[in-house]
Each structure stands twice: as C-alpha cells, then as structure tokens.
Amino acid sequence: MPKPATRYKQSELTVMRTLTIEGQFKKTAVLIGEHLRNAGRYIPDGKTIVITDTNVQNHHREAFPAGDIISIGTGEDIKNLDTVKELYRKLVDLRADRATFIIGIGGGVVCDICGFVASTYMRGLRFAYIPTTLLAQVDASVGGKSGVNLGGYKNIVGVFNQPDFVLCDFNLLTTLGKAERLSGFAEIVKHAVIADEHLFEFLEQNFKKAIELDVAVIEKLIYESLVIKSTIVNTDEREKGERRKLNFGHTFGHAVEKVAGITHGEAIGVGMVVASALSVEKGFLTQAEHQRIKTLLGKIGLPTRMQVNIEFVLDALEKDKKRKGKNVNFVLLNSVGNAIVVEIYLNELKDSIRNWLIT
C-alpha cells in the first residue's frame, strides 16, 4: 500500500519556475511551484469570477483569490452544454462584462468548462487556470484546448484559446485519492513515451516514490512533463502535425473510457498498450520495448488489459474526432521516446484490436 501523501511545505519546494506557451494571439505563463494563495499577484485589476467545483471549494476555499465564486458539480457527466448554459446565465446575473477575469480552480473538467465558457461569453474574456489535480497540472490546463462533450462525442464542441496563466501548486495534490493520482501518472508516462526516454527511465527507477508523491520526484515529473507539452504546443498550437503526438493512447483510450466507465488514467493506460502493440505489428517498435511500457504501467498501478465489449468500443472509435472519413490519425512509436503519427484505415485498426488483449 502507498504511504500517506506527503504534506508539502513551502520551504521544501524549489524556486518557482516559469514556462511560456507562445500562442498565436497570446502568451501563457505556466507558473510551476507557485502557491494558490499567491494567485492574486497575477490577476489584473477589475472584477474576478472563480469557477470551481464543490469538492475543491470545500478543501481550498480559504486560499481562493478575492472575487465571486460559481461552483459546479463534479465528474465527466457535467462536461456538457447544459452546464455551459447555466454558467452563461450566472455570469449574466453577476454582471460579468468584457473586463471580467475568469479563473478556473479545479481538475480537468473545471478547466475545460471554464476555458470554453470564458472563450465564448461576450466573444471572449481573459481567463486563467489553477489546476488542482495531477492530471490537470500536467495535461488538461496547458495547451489552450478546451471543450465539452456532446452525446457520445468527447470534447467535440470546443475552442483553441490560451489562458493568461496557469498556476501549478503542488500542495493541492495532497488531497487526491489513488485513482486521481493514477490518471495524472498515465499522462506523465505518455509524455515520456512520446518524447523523452530519459524521463521514462527516471519513472522506471522512481515509480514507488512517484506514487507516494515524494516531493523531489513529483516536482521533476511535473516540470519535465510540462517542458515536453509546452515545447510541442509551441511548435503546433492548432494540432496540425506535431501536437497530434500528444494523443498517444487516447484514440482507443477514449473509446474504452466511454464504454467501460473507468477513469481517464485507466483508459489511457490500456490505450497506450494497444498503441504500442500496433507499433510492434507495424514493424516500428520492438517487442522488448512494448513489454517495457507494459511493465512500467503495471508497476504504477495502471491496467494493461481490460474485459470490455469490443464491439461497443469499436463503435465508439467511429465517433472519435480524429477520424478522417474512413481513416484515423493514430499515434505510434518508433521507440520509447520517439512517436510518429500514421494515418490508418479504420477497418484495419478494428481488425487489429479484435486480435489483442481486450476481449
């Protein structure tokens, strides 16, 4: 069993570090190791409205920056246009105008909804994120993509728009349960697999400390993951080429997540195994490297196979937004640390999946 989560102290943290996302229309400062209580230093003068969820408000309300608070529910089920419409109405009630600054404090669902609402209300308000989960700190809050689900389509309604800043406070991670941590580690593994073999090796050597949220290890993993993601986004903000690599494990993973009702991290873990298996089948990746990926995922506590209705999963694949007619852009591996994007005939992908670990 993992040891209790470490309670971070300010004296234990390294000096705050800043990465910059160079968006087409805006630069985003990613403040790594800053504290929630210092958020007011980065907020422009004027009216501020915080969008958060009930859990985050209960845990961290005393550290919120000054301003009105709108609290929503929790879970992927609320990431839809009904929630968006309700937020629009509340912004009207609070007399939000084009000078209002919106801050999303929460996990990936809050960040996605906040970014979409802020980007579309009155044709766009300035906004920022303070992600409170490991998954949101290393992935959902960084890159300028936000969106909501519609029916069976995940993130099918959305925008590209960069926040003013993203503040990553490591102290916020100490309230996370095991499942929430694993969802974040799945994305960290993904970043290492697609772009940095040295980070992958570090995970292999330090996975136990990572699971326990060891201060030095978790700082390094978050920082290095954000270096990878920010570098990719800076080269391809609108996902025309290089940024597609960030979808490694997600095409199949999103389908499994929808059908099986499992966590994002569990689904992406299985998705990465499927993607690396297809890489072996295509002759890009060795069987030894495929096994290496499976081994690390298993040690961290992420599943590498799952019992699920395969036909339902294949139907969900048809709804993936990365599909192009009868083909789909699928991320494969040349090696650990080196990803490629290949266009695969959807029926070919389905045939391969039927022959793999998931039955």
Residue pairs with C-beta under 8 A, 6 or more apart in sequence:
2 178
2 211
2 212
3 212
5 173
5 174
5 176
5 212
5 213
6 174
6 212
6 213
6 214
6 215
7 171
7 174
8 170
8 171
8 174
8 215
10 35
12 215
13 33
13 170
13 215
13 219
14 33
14 219
15 33
16 31
16 32
16 33
16 34
17 32
17 33
17 223
18 29
18 30
18 31
18 32
19 29
19 30
19 32
19 226
19 227
19 230
20 27
20 28
20 29
20 30
20 230
21 27
21 28
21 30
21 142
21 143
21 144
21 162
21 230
21 233
21 234
22 234
23 144
23 162
23 237
24 237
24 238
25 162
26 161
26 162
26 164
27 162
28 142
28 144
28 162
28 163
28 164
28 165
28 166
29 42
29 164
29 165
29 166
30 142
30 165
30 166
30 168
30 226
30 230
31 42
31 165
31 166
31 167
31 168
32 168
32 222
32 223
32 226
33 168
33 169
33 170
33 219
34 167
34 168
34 169
35 63
35 169
35 171
36 60
36 63
36 64
36 105
36 130
36 167
36 169
36 171
36 172
37 63
38 167
39 64
39 65
39 103
39 128
39 130
39 167
40 65
40 66
42 128
42 164
42 165
42 167
43 65
43 101
43 103
43 128
44 101
44 126
44 164
46 99
46 100
46 101
47 67
47 68
47 96
47 97
47 99
47 100
47 101
48 65
48 66
48 67
48 68
48 100
48 101
48 102
48 103
49 67
49 68
49 69
49 70
49 91
49 94
49 96
49 100
49 101
49 102
49 103
50 64
50 65
50 67
50 68
50 69
50 70
50 102
50 103
50 104
50 105
51 70
51 72
51 87
51 102
51 103
51 104
51 105
51 106
51 110
51 113
51 114
51 117
52 64
52 69
52 70
52 71
52 72
52 104
52 105
52 106
52 110
53 71
53 72
53 73
53 74
53 106
53 107
53 109
53 110
54 71
54 72
54 73
54 74
55 74
56 105
56 106
56 107
56 110
56 132
57 64
57 69
57 71
59 175
60 105
60 132
60 172
61 69
64 105
65 103
67 103
68 94
70 87
70 90
70 91
70 94
72 78
72 83
72 86
72 87
72 110
72 113
73 83
74 109
75 109
76 109
76 149
78 109
78 113
79 109
79 112
79 113
79 148
79 149
80 148
80 149
80 150
81 148
81 150
81 157
83 113
83 148
84 113
84 116
84 117
84 120
84 148
87 113
87 117
88 117
88 121
91 100
91 117
91 121
96 102
96 121
96 122
96 125
97 122
98 122
98 125
100 125
101 125
101 126
101 127
101 128
101 164
102 114
102 117
102 118
102 125
102 126
102 127
102 128
103 114
103 127
103 128
103 129
103 130
104 110
104 111
104 113
104 114
104 115
104 118
104 127
104 128
104 129
104 130
104 141
105 129
105 130
105 132
106 114
106 131
106 132
106 133
106 136
107 131
107 132
107 133
107 135
107 136
107 140
107 180
108 131
108 133
108 135
108 136
108 139
108 140
108 141
108 264
110 136
111 129
111 131
111 136
111 140
111 141
111 146
112 140
112 146
112 147
112 148
112 155
112 158
113 146
113 148
114 127
114 129
114 146
115 127
115 129
115 144
115 145
115 146
115 159
115 161
115 163
116 146
116 147
116 148
116 157
116 158
116 159
118 124
118 125
118 126
118 127
118 161
119 125
119 127
119 146
119 159
119 161
120 159
124 161
126 164
127 163
127 164
128 163
128 164
128 165
128 166
128 167
129 136
129 141
129 163
129 165
129 166
129 167
130 166
130 167
130 169
130 172
131 137
131 140
131 141
131 166
131 168
131 172
132 169
132 172
132 173
132 175
133 172
133 173
133 176
133 180
133 183
133 184
134 173
134 176
134 180
134 181
134 183
134 184
134 185
134 188
134 222
135 180
135 183
135 184
135 186
135 187
135 264
135 265
136 184
137 168
137 173
137 184
137 222
137 226
138 184
138 187
138 188
138 191
138 221
138 222
138 225
138 226
138 229
139 184
139 187
139 225
139 229
141 163
141 166
141 168
142 166
142 226
142 229
142 230
142 233
143 229
143 233
143 243
143 246
144 160
144 161
144 162
144 163
144 233
144 237
145 155
145 158
145 159
145 160
145 239
146 158
146 159
146 161
147 155
147 156
147 157
147 158
147 159
148 155
148 157
148 158
149 155
149 156
149 157
150 156
150 157
152 258
152 316
152 319
153 319
153 321
154 254
154 257
154 258
154 321
155 321
156 321
160 237
160 238
160 239
162 237
168 222
168 226
170 215
170 218
170 219
170 222
173 181
173 213
173 218
174 213
178 301
179 263
179 265
179 266
181 211
181 213
182 263
182 265
182 266
182 269
182 300
182 301
182 302
183 263
183 264
183 265
183 266
183 268
184 265
185 210
185 211
185 265
185 300
185 301
185 302
186 249
186 264
186 265
186 266
186 268
186 269
186 272
186 297
186 302
187 225
187 265
187 268
188 203
188 210
188 221
188 222
188 225
189 200
189 203
189 269
189 272
189 293
189 296
189 297
189 300
189 302
190 246
190 248
190 249
190 268
190 272
191 199
191 224
191 225
191 228
191 229
192 199
192 200
192 202
192 203
192 224
192 225
192 228
192 336
192 337
193 200
193 248
193 272
193 276
193 293
193 333
193 336
193 337
193 339
194 228
194 245
194 246
194 248
194 331
194 333
194 337
194 338
194 339
195 228
195 231
195 232
195 245
195 337
195 338
195 339
196 224
196 228
196 337
197 335
197 336
197 337
197 338
198 337
199 221
199 224
199 225
199 228
200 296
200 336
200 337
202 220
202 221
202 224
203 210
203 221
203 296
203 300
204 292
204 296
204 299
206 214
206 217
207 296
207 299
207 300
209 217
210 217
210 218
210 221
210 300
211 300
211 301
229 246
232 242
232 243
232 245
232 246
233 243
235 242
235 243
236 242
236 243
236 244
237 243
241 341
244 322
244 329
244 331
244 341
245 331
245 339
245 340
245 341
247 322
247 329
247 331
248 272
248 275
248 331
248 333
248 339
249 268
249 269
249 271
249 272
249 274
249 275
249 331
250 268
250 271
250 331
251 271
251 275
251 317
251 320
251 322
251 328
251 329
251 330
251 331
252 270
252 271
252 274
252 275
252 313
252 317
252 353
253 264
253 267
253 268
253 269
253 270
253 271
253 272
254 267
254 271
254 316
254 320
255 313
255 314
255 316
255 317
255 320
256 262
256 267
256 270
256 271
256 306
256 308
256 313
256 316
256 358
257 263
257 264
257 266
257 267
257 268
258 316
259 308
259 309
259 312
259 313
259 316
260 267
260 306
260 308
262 306
265 302
266 302
266 303
266 306
268 302
269 297
269 302
269 303
269 304
270 303
270 304
270 305
270 306
270 358
272 293
272 297
273 293
273 294
273 297
273 304
273 305
273 357
274 353
274 356
274 357
274 358
275 330
275 331
275 332
275 333
276 285
276 289
276 290
276 293
276 294
276 333
277 290
277 356
277 357
278 330
278 332
278 344
278 349
278 352
279 285
279 290
279 332
279 333
279 334
280 286
280 287
280 290
281 352
282 332
282 342
284 332
284 333
284 334
284 340
285 332
285 333
285 334
285 335
286 335
289 333
289 335
289 336
292 336
293 336
294 304
297 303
297 304
298 304
304 357
305 357
305 358
306 358
307 358
307 359
308 358
310 353
310 354
310 358
310 359
313 353
313 358
314 350
314 353
317 323
317 328
317 346
317 349
317 350
318 346
320 328
322 328
322 329
323 346
324 343
326 345
326 346
326 347
327 343
327 344
327 345
327 346
328 343
328 344
328 346
328 349
329 341
329 342
329 343
330 341
330 342
330 343
330 344
330 349
331 339
331 340
331 341
331 342
332 339
332 340
332 341
332 342
333 339
333 340
334 340
